[in-house]
Amino acid sequence: MPVPALSEVIAALETLWPPQRAEQWDAVGTVCGDPAAPVTRVLFAVDPVQEVVDEAVTLGADLIVAHHPLYLRGTTTVSAGTFKGRVVHTLIKNDIALHVAHTNADSADPGVSDALAGALGLRVTGPLVPDPTDPSGRRGLGRVCELDPPLTLAEFADRAARHLPATAQGIRVAGDPGRTLRTVAVCGGSGDSLFDQVRAAGVDAYVTADLRHHPASEAQQHSPLALVDAAHWATEWPWTEQAAAQLDEISDRHGWGLRTHVSRLVTDPWTGRFGREAAPEAPTGA
């Protein structure tokens, strides 16, 4: 069974998530690694943090495929005295390559939001923000979905809590818990910049992460749109399983026999939550 070189595996990954489809501000591609080095084991993760790199060392992985960039902005040092520099030093010392697929994976077909929709039991009908360069109309940011059978907001939020990875944040909702939902837009990661497109889609609810007070409040004032806000990491983690399955299929086709793993380390930065939920407002005249 042939053992592929890193350059061959990266070429395969870039057919799934071409780097030219990343946003201009993004930093995707191979961060470190010898193109001629053999690859037999690959670890998929959301965040290229030290804990994930240590997991790769323990697994004996040759390559980490991460969703988030290690260096999104320029740097002048990879000193091991910095936490990102220590990641680079650990990778190189252990002959582990790092490859990043970020916004090019967000807009792919299938992409990050397809994986999120699948985890939530939604049927995708198309992209929320179509990629104008895609004649098939399947690529783009976010997804518009149908919920069959319909669920109330409370039932759907409970499904999200059960099917997405558990985090300290949990699932936050805005809207009438008893409202029936039939159509849902989803966007893995931070999605409050897409409220105009969500309103234009005419959906009943929007699932995303990192919703801020003012955009969420204004969205509620504009329309009776229900909001489901999960942790950023939790909305993107389903992509790692989808991506690993895509590489498995490529490996089988080429006869590479790669072993893929998905990191289940919770790298969401929030580790706890304190205080009580707000009590329901008393009826007028009570």
Disulfide bonds with the S-S distance in Angstrom:
none
